[in-house]
Amino acid sequence: MRNAVLTALAMTAFLGLGGCAWFGGGSDDAATSPADTDAVAANDAAPDEAQKACGADRLKALTGARLDQNVRQHIVDQSQARQFRVLAPDTMHTMDYHEDRLNIRVNEQGVIQSFGCG
């Protein structure tokens, strides 16, 4: 009976660790997904072309302005981006890339520092 319990525990541990290596281990030479390739290609595109996708190229005049409701509406009207997000210092944000999403970077006082797509 004791041998059966030890055998069962050993098999459970072996299969459990084997499953971790199989599903989570990965390798350095794993193939990249098409989404990863698209993001890299978009990041390697000419900076001016990349800024056009979300309308960031049309907003340079607003750099240095305080982000209030009127400025937000102006940004939405001018950029015609499908979505936007405000990125302040020390705030968490996702790292996924959407070429048609406008990123508005502001400082601690809410002053616009830059615009970009992603």
Buried (B, 14 or more C-beta within 10 A) or exposed (E): EEEEEEEEEEEEEEEEEEEEEEEEEEEEEEEEEEEEEEBEEBEEBEEEEBBBBBBBBBBEEBEEBEBEEEBEEBBBEBBEBEEBBBBBEEEEEEEEBBBBBBBBBBEEEEEBEEBBBB
